[in-house]
Amino acid sequence: MDKIALGIDIGSTTAKVALIDHKGQVLFKAYTRHNTEVLPTLKDILIEAKKSLSHKSFTLSITGSAGMGLSERFGFLFTQEVVAAAEVVKQLYPDVRSLIDIGGEDS
């Protein structure tokens, strides 16, 4: 069975989650303000995402300024968000040489 990628980005103001299959198709996506209620917001999103997850195995990636704290608390692997964004741009748009990331906390 092919694995599904579960991506979580928890920034200073918003929570984003995506489920992507092995072909790159988006199975689920969510983007919402967490109003400093990071865990309850993430829990609600993951409950919705579970409805789209028929697979039993998936990979997990977490990023974002608040994602680092979650990674440390729960032992998840963390990737800094600009590094993650640069990797995706490199894969999807190999000719692009610049990336501007503007978030709620920094640029």
C-alpha positions, 0 to 999 in steps of 0.5 A: 500500500502506498503511503500518504504524506501528512503535512502540518504547518502551525504558524504564529496565527494559522494552522495548515494541514494537507494529505497528499498521495504518492502521485502528488494528488491532494486528498485533503487540505485545511487552512484556518486561524488558530487564535492561539488555541493550537492543539484544539484547532489541530485536533479538529482539523485532524479529525476532518482529515481522518475522513479522507485517510483510508490508508493505515500508514502515512508519513508526517512532516511538521513545520511552522513557528508553533510547529517546533514546539509541537515537534519537541513536545510530541517527538515529531520530526521538524523541518524549518518552514523556509527549508520545506518551502524551498524543497517543494519549489525546487521539485515543482519549479526547478528553474525558480531561483528565488523564494519569498516567504512572508508569515505572521511572525517573520519574513 
